[in-house]
Amino acid sequence: MAHAPREPGIEPMAEAGSSKKLSLDALWRARTSKFADFAGYEMPIQFEGLIAEHLWTREHAGLFDVSHMGPCFFALPNGHGLEGDAAHKKVASLIERLVPADIQGLKPGQVRYTMLLNADGGILDDLMIARPAEAAAAGDLYIVVNAGCKIEDWKLIEAATKGEANLVRADDRCLLALQGPAASKAAATVIAPELSDMIFMSVRRVETERFGRLTITRSGYTGEDGYEVLVRAEHAKDLAEALLAHPEVKPIGLGARDSLRLEAGLCLYGHDLDPTTSPIEADLAWTIQKRRREAADFPGAKRILREYELGAARKRVGIRPNDRAPAREGVEIMKDGKKIGMVTSGGFSPILNGPISMGYVEAAHAEPGHVVDLMVRGTPRSATIVPLPFVPHRYVRKK
C-alpha cells in the first residue's frame, strides 16, 4: 500500500502493509480516501482539507479518532486490603517511580500531565494520568500514553512495579477526541448532560444505556475545550455516528490535529520531546509539583533539579518567521552566523495566516523578541522568538 502524501508533522512510522486498521476504519473510509501509516496504524489524514478542518475545530467541534494511543488501567492486585486514599497513595507511589508529577496528590476525578523519565532526566514519553472518582475504593489509575511508545512504556511500567500492581491494556477499545467550542454542547446532548459540569483536566466514568460504560476526560491536544472518550469497540460506531449527526460536529483528520496542537504550543513526542531532553529544557517545569521537587525521588532528579534552580542551557521556544517561508523540523536556528538551536516542529497556522515553528535555542537567545535566522534550504531567513502558545488556550477551568 502506497503512503498518502505527507502532511506537516505527520511522520509515517510503519512499512507498507504492516500497519493496523482502526476499529472504525470503515466509517472513516466512507468519508475519505486520504490515509497514512502513523505509529503502526492506518490513520485518516484529512476529510475536507487540513485548513477547513482546522478552522472548523476552532469555530465549532471536531471529532478525532485517536484509538492508536495507549489507554490502560493501573491498579493494585485483588486482595490488597487497602481502601480509599490509602489504596490510591499506594498505587500512585508505584507509578511515581517513573514520573516526576505528584500522582499521590491527585484528587478524585483529577487528571495530570506528566512524563516517563530515564535515569539522566530525559523524556521517554509524555502521558496523562487520571484518578477516576468512581474508583476511589480500588485506587486504580487511568493512564494514556503515546501510540508510538506504548509497548515500551507498558513494559517499563511493569518492570518498575515488579508485580506490585496490574497494568491492563485498553487499546482494544476506541478513543475519540471531541474538540472545539461546541464540544460541550454536543457531548451533553449526545452522551450525558452532566458532562457540561466537568472542568479541564478532570475525569468521569459514565454509564449509558446506548454506549455502555465510558471513561471520559475533559482534555485534548488542540488548545480548545473538549473531551477524550474511551468506549468499547462494540459501541464505538454508534457513538461516533451519533456525535457526527450533531450539526456542530465534523470528522477531523490527523493533519489538522497536528496543526492545532502546534498553534497551541503543545509538544509532539519524538519531535519536540525525546530521551535527551529534560522537562526543564522543554519548558515543562510546571509539571513537577513541590512535593516531588522536595523529595527528589524521581529518575534524573539531580539533573532536573539543577536545571530547575539554575536554568537549562537551552529552552523550547516559539518562533515566527518574518516572511512566508515555513521552517520545519530539522531547520537550523542561527545567530550572527553561529548555530544556536534547531526547529523541532513547524508548519502553517490557519489562524495566524502564516508559518509558525517551535524549537530549542540556547538560553541566552530564548527571550521573546530576539531575532534569529532560520536556515531554510540553505538560505538564512529572519524570524522572531515569540511566547507560547501561538493561539490562546480556551480550556474550561472553572464552572
Secondary structure, 3 states (H helix, E strand, C coil): CCCCCCCCCCCCCCCCCCCEECCCHHHHHCCCCCEEEECCEEEECCCCCHHHHHHHHHHCEEEEECCCCEEEEEECCCCCCCCHHHHHHHHHHHHCCCCCCCCCCCCCCEEEEEEEECCCCCEEEEEEEEECHHHCCCCCEEEEECHHHHHHHHHHHHHHHCCCCEEEECCCCEEEEEECCCHHHHHHHHCCHHHHHCCCCEEEEEEECCCEEEEEECCCCCCCCEEEEEECHHHHHHHHHHHHCCCCEEECCHHHHHHHHHHCCCCCECCCECCCCCCCCCCCHHHCCHHHHHHCCCCCHHHHHHHHHHCCCEEEEEEEECCCCCCCCCCEEEECCEEEEEEEEEEEECCCCEEEEEEEEEHHHCCCCCEEEEEECCEEEEEEEECCCCCCCCCCCCC
